[in-house]
Amino acid sequence: MLSAPFPITKASYRRKFLRDVTGRTGYEQRKAQILNAFGDPSWPLAERARCFREKLGNQVAVNALLWTGLALAGAWWAYPLLWLIPLLTWMMVITRIRNIGEHSVVPDSNDPLRNTRTTEVNLLERTFIAPYFVNYHLEHHLLFYVPCYNLPKLHDILMRGPHAAEWRCDAGTSAC
């Protein structure tokens, strides 16, 4: 997790931020994802290929189609510039910030009602940091099958329920 253990020093956060913004974190995560997708190195090649197809086959196909379409349109450069570089840099920075806000220094990491929090966001934050209502993180953890566009409604329902006081910021617990 990108938010454990916390709190950390400013120097530690700066190091993490530099790894994120330069692409090192993204590269290491994608490398681990690809190696994991191939399965156990002791497996036969056919088994490893099947495992890769199951885990990442669709993503590789979609990305290949995207790059091919852009290349045929004469804009091959758009794929690395507008997809790969942001994936390896900006997304890592934003993911770390969100993980810190949603998961760090929670009252009880073993209690599903208190191991994450919902955060308030303004329009700018919603656009660049918390799209698809991911700021309703407690609600997502409690009922992960609720579509993202219904998370604000779920939040309103929960805030009228018996546990609402436990989740409010002014109670010093898990929701803002």
C-alpha positions as CSV (number, residue, x, y, z in Angstrom):
1,M,0.0,0.0,0.0
2,L,1.3,3.5,-0.8
3,S,0.2,4.9,2.5
4,A,1.8,2.6,5.1
5,P,3.3,3.1,7.6
6,F,2.3,6.6,8.6
7,P,3.0,9.2,9.9
8,I,6.4,9.7,8.1
9,T,8.9,12.5,8.0
10,K,8.9,15.2,5.4
11,A,12.2,13.8,4.0
12,S,10.6,10.4,3.6
13,Y,7.6,11.9,1.8
14,R,9.9,13.9,-0.5
15,R,11.8,10.7,-1.4
16,K,8.5,8.9,-2.1
17,F,7.2,11.8,-4.2
18,L,10.4,11.9,-6.3
19,R,10.2,8.2,-6.9
20,D,6.5,8.7,-8.0
21,V,7.0,11.7,-10.2
22,T,10.1,10.4,-11.9
23,G,8.3,7.1,-12.8
24,R,10.3,4.8,-10.6
25,T,7.3,3.7,-8.6
26,G,5.2,3.2,-11.7
27,Y,7.9,1.2,-13.4
28,E,8.4,-1.0,-10.4
29,Q,4.7,-1.6,-10.0
30,R,4.2,-2.4,-13.7
31,K,7.2,-4.7,-13.7
32,A,5.9,-6.6,-10.7
33,Q,2.4,-6.8,-12.4
34,I,3.9,-8.3,-15.6
35,L,6.1,-10.7,-13.7
36,N,3.2,-11.8,-11.6
37,A,1.0,-12.3,-14.7
38,F,3.5,-14.8,-16.0
39,G,3.0,-17.0,-12.9
40,D,5.6,-19.3,-11.4
41,P,8.8,-19.5,-13.4
42,S,8.9,-23.2,-12.7
43,W,5.6,-23.7,-14.7
44,P,5.8,-24.9,-18.3
45,L,5.8,-22.2,-20.9
46,A,2.3,-23.0,-22.1
47,E,1.0,-22.7,-18.6
48,R,2.8,-19.3,-18.0
49,A,1.4,-18.0,-21.3
50,R,-2.2,-19.0,-20.4
51,C,-1.7,-17.3,-17.0
52,F,-0.5,-14.1,-18.7
53,R,-3.4,-14.2,-21.1
54,E,-5.9,-14.6,-18.2
55,K,-4.4,-11.8,-16.1
56,L,-3.3,-9.2,-18.6
57,G,-4.3,-10.4,-22.1
58,N,-7.2,-8.0,-22.5
59,Q,-5.2,-5.0,-21.2
60,V,-2.3,-5.8,-23.6
61,A,-4.8,-6.1,-26.5
62,V,-6.6,-2.9,-25.8
63,N,-3.3,-1.0,-25.4
64,A,-1.9,-2.5,-28.7
65,L,-5.1,-1.4,-30.5
66,L,-4.9,2.0,-29.0
67,W,-1.2,2.4,-30.1
68,T,-2.0,1.0,-33.5
69,G,-4.9,3.3,-34.1
70,L,-2.9,6.3,-33.0
71,A,0.1,5.2,-35.2
72,L,-2.2,4.8,-38.2
73,A,-3.6,8.3,-37.6
74,G,0.0,9.6,-37.6
75,A,0.0,10.3,-33.9
76,W,2.0,7.4,-32.5
77,W,3.6,9.9,-30.0
78,A,0.3,10.5,-28.3
79,Y,0.3,7.0,-26.7
80,P,3.5,7.4,-24.7
81,L,3.0,11.1,-24.1
82,L,-0.7,11.0,-23.1
83,W,-0.9,7.5,-21.7
84,L,2.3,5.8,-20.6
85,I,4.1,8.8,-19.0
86,P,1.0,9.9,-17.0
87,L,0.4,6.2,-16.0
88,L,4.0,5.9,-14.6
89,T,4.2,9.4,-13.0
90,W,1.1,11.5,-12.4
91,M,-1.1,8.5,-11.5
92,M,1.5,7.3,-8.9
93,V,1.6,10.7,-7.3
94,I,-2.2,10.9,-7.2
95,T,-2.6,7.3,-6.0
96,R,-0.2,8.0,-3.1
97,I,-2.0,11.2,-2.1
98,R,-5.4,9.4,-2.2
99,N,-4.1,6.4,-0.3
100,I,-2.7,8.6,2.4
101,G,-6.0,10.5,2.7
102,E,-8.1,7.4,2.6
103,H,-6.0,4.8,4.6
104,S,-3.3,6.4,6.8
105,V,-3.5,7.0,10.5
106,V,-7.0,5.4,10.8
107,P,-8.5,4.7,14.2
108,D,-8.5,0.9,13.8
109,S,-7.1,-0.8,10.7
110,N,-8.8,-4.1,11.6
111,D,-12.3,-2.7,11.8
112,P,-14.0,-2.3,8.4
113,L,-16.0,0.7,9.7
114,R,-12.8,2.5,10.9
115,N,-10.0,1.3,8.6
116,T,-10.6,3.9,5.9
117,R,-12.4,7.3,5.5
118,T,-14.4,9.3,3.1
119,T,-12.9,12.7,2.2
120,E,-14.6,15.9,1.1
121,V,-13.4,17.2,-2.3
122,N,-14.0,20.4,-4.3
123,L,-14.6,20.4,-8.0
124,L,-10.8,20.7,-8.9
125,E,-9.9,17.9,-6.6
126,R,-12.8,15.8,-7.9
127,T,-11.6,16.4,-11.5
128,F,-7.9,15.6,-11.0
129,I,-7.5,13.5,-7.9
130,A,-10.8,11.8,-7.1
131,P,-12.7,11.0,-10.3
132,Y,-15.6,8.5,-10.2
133,F,-16.4,9.4,-6.6
134,V,-13.4,7.6,-5.2
135,N,-13.4,10.1,-2.3
136,Y,-16.4,8.0,-1.0
137,H,-13.9,5.4,0.1
138,L,-15.5,4.2,3.3
139,E,-18.7,3.6,1.3
140,H,-16.7,1.8,-1.4
141,H,-15.1,-0.5,1.2
142,L,-18.4,-1.3,2.9
143,L,-20.3,-2.0,-0.3
144,F,-17.8,-2.4,-3.1
145,Y,-20.4,-3.6,-5.6
146,V,-22.3,-0.2,-5.5
147,P,-21.6,1.6,-8.8
148,C,-19.4,4.7,-8.4
149,Y,-22.2,7.1,-9.4
150,N,-24.3,5.8,-6.5
151,L,-21.6,6.3,-3.8
152,P,-22.8,9.8,-2.9
153,K,-26.4,8.4,-2.4
154,L,-25.0,5.6,-0.3
155,H,-23.0,8.2,1.8
156,D,-26.2,10.1,2.5
157,I,-28.0,7.0,3.6
158,L,-25.2,6.0,5.9
159,M,-25.0,9.4,7.4
160,R,-28.6,9.0,8.5
161,G,-27.9,5.6,10.0
162,P,-26.9,4.5,13.5
163,H,-23.1,4.6,12.9
164,A,-23.0,8.1,11.5
165,A,-21.5,9.7,14.6
166,E,-18.6,7.2,14.5
167,W,-17.7,8.3,11.0
168,R,-17.9,12.1,11.3
169,C,-14.7,14.1,11.4
170,D,-15.9,16.1,14.4
171,A,-16.0,12.8,16.3
172,G,-12.3,12.3,15.5
173,T,-12.8,9.0,13.6
174,S,-12.9,7.8,10.1
175,A,-15.1,10.0,7.8
176,C,-14.8,13.6,6.7
